[in-house]
Amino acid sequence: MKLLQNEPLRHHTTMGVGGNARMFAYPETFDEFLMLLKERYFIIGRGSNLIFTDNNFDGTVISLEKCFNALSFEQIDSKRKLVKVGGGVSLKRLLRECVREGLHGLEFLWGVPGSVGGACHTNTGAFGSSFLEYIKEIQIVNQDDKGIKSLKREDIIFSDRVGVKSVIVIDALLILERGESEERLSEFRKWRRGHQPIDKKTAGCIFKNPPGDYAGRLIEKVGLKGERIGDAGISEKHANFIVNFGKATFRDILSLIEMMSEKVFEMFGVKLELEVEIVG
């Protein structure tokens, strides 16, 4: 298996910040993967929705992209197919292959740079749809006892931006229907390019939307759109995104996060909840 020592974590996240990991591992088999769970570790998908601090990580950061990367399709009936996809598969690849198979439903994932495991963890969603709505079953490793088990759809409790926690997703079974997807893909592509800084270094939305409102709207209303600290700035396109314009540090980003949270609370009395995960 590929092992990298003292590996800069900024190379493995979409935000592009972070200290070094003592070890960064790419297991290729399930046995190699289990072997790595014996010491302090952190599982990483595609590095979105995640911000590492500038501190070094004294353990092993484990990537699943070479281990749980299978993707296959099985016909259920004339209208539906069963999709079996590994937790390390990127959402971009999953969406691309589903479109090739003539399946629709996951178009809302266009432009989301995460992995299947991450999508299960956060219940990735947009435009009124969410990933776990399409799940039939997931196979997981419990991080507490390292046991392997399957969770049926009815066993999974999820809501907006809240998915399965404290588990590692080995693979997922989804049920998708045949249907045309190009028109919806075009709409989502146009909207994201016009409203989100998808061509910049970001971690995605910083805060969850509060009930009945939008975090981006509140942050814009308090006048923080475009605010910069060092090489980190609040996006001019969407105020709930922080952009790394080059050499931003975690401290730059954290200062902006704290400013956004404090200003919104002062003006609106709304306590924003982080959507991104901060790992120290």
SULLIN-V616524 format. One record per residue. D_CENTER is the distance of its C-alpha to the mean C-alpha in Angstrom with 1 decimal. Layout:
D_CENTER + D_CENTER
This chain:
24.6 + 23.4 + 23.4 + 23.0 + 24.7 + 24.1 + 21.0 + 19.6 + 16.0 + 15.8 + 16.1 + 12.8 + 10.3 + 9.9 + 11.8 + 14.5 + 15.9 + 16.8 + 19.8 + 20.6 + 19.8 + 23.1 + 21.9 + 19.0 + 19.3 + 18.6 + 20.3 + 21.6 + 23.1 + 22.4 + 25.3 + 24.0 + 20.6 + 22.7 + 24.9 + 22.2 + 21.6 + 25.0 + 24.2 + 21.6 + 18.2 + 14.5 + 12.1 + 9.6 + 7.5 + 7.2 + 7.1 + 4.7 + 4.7 + 7.4 + 11.1 + 13.8 + 17.3 + 20.3 + 21.6 + 21.8 + 20.0 + 23.0 + 21.6 + 19.6 + 16.0 + 15.4 + 13.6 + 13.6 + 13.8 + 17.6 + 18.1 + 16.3 + 16.3 + 18.8 + 18.8 + 21.8 + 23.4 + 26.3 + 28.5 + 29.0 + 31.5 + 32.4 + 29.5 + 26.6 + 24.8 + 22.9 + 19.8 + 19.1 + 16.0 + 14.9 + 11.8 + 11.6 + 11.9 + 9.8 + 9.2 + 11.7 + 14.2 + 13.9 + 14.7 + 17.4 + 19.1 + 19.1 + 20.8 + 23.2 + 24.1 + 24.9 + 22.4 + 20.8 + 18.4 + 14.9 + 15.9 + 13.6 + 10.7 + 12.7 + 11.3 + 7.5 + 6.9 + 4.2 + 6.4 + 8.4 + 8.4 + 4.8 + 5.8 + 8.9 + 8.1 + 6.9 + 8.8 + 6.9 + 10.1 + 12.4 + 16.1 + 17.1 + 15.2 + 12.4 + 11.2 + 13.3 + 16.3 + 16.9 + 16.7 + 20.1 + 19.4 + 17.0 + 18.5 + 17.3 + 18.6 + 19.3 + 18.6 + 21.8 + 24.3 + 22.6 + 23.9 + 22.7 + 22.7 + 21.6 + 20.4 + 21.8 + 20.3 + 22.9 + 22.0 + 18.4 + 18.4 + 15.6 + 15.5 + 13.7 + 10.2 + 11.7 + 11.4 + 12.8 + 13.2 + 15.1 + 14.8 + 13.7 + 13.1 + 15.8 + 15.8 + 15.6 + 18.4 + 18.0 + 21.0 + 21.1 + 24.2 + 26.0 + 26.0 + 25.9 + 22.5 + 23.6 + 24.7 + 21.5 + 19.5 + 21.9 + 21.5 + 17.7 + 18.0 + 20.9 + 19.3 + 16.1 + 18.4 + 20.8 + 18.7 + 15.6 + 15.8 + 13.8 + 16.3 + 15.8 + 14.0 + 11.5 + 8.4 + 8.0 + 10.1 + 11.6 + 13.2 + 13.1 + 16.0 + 19.1 + 21.2 + 23.0 + 21.8 + 19.1 + 18.0 + 18.4 + 21.9 + 22.9 + 21.9 + 23.7 + 26.7 + 27.2 + 27.6 + 24.7 + 23.4 + 24.0 + 24.7 + 24.4 + 24.7 + 25.3 + 23.0 + 20.2 + 20.6 + 19.5 + 19.0 + 22.1 + 20.2 + 17.9 + 18.7 + 15.4 + 14.0 + 15.3 + 16.3 + 17.4 + 20.7 + 21.7 + 22.3 + 20.6 + 20.5 + 18.5 + 21.6 + 21.6 + 18.1 + 19.0 + 22.2 + 20.7 + 18.4 + 21.6 + 23.6 + 21.4 + 21.4 + 25.1 + 26.3 + 24.7 + 26.2 + 29.5 + 29.8 + 28.3 + 28.2 + 24.6 + 22.5 + 18.9 + 16.2 + 13.2 + 9.8 + 8.5 + 9.4 + 12.5 + 13.9 + 17.6
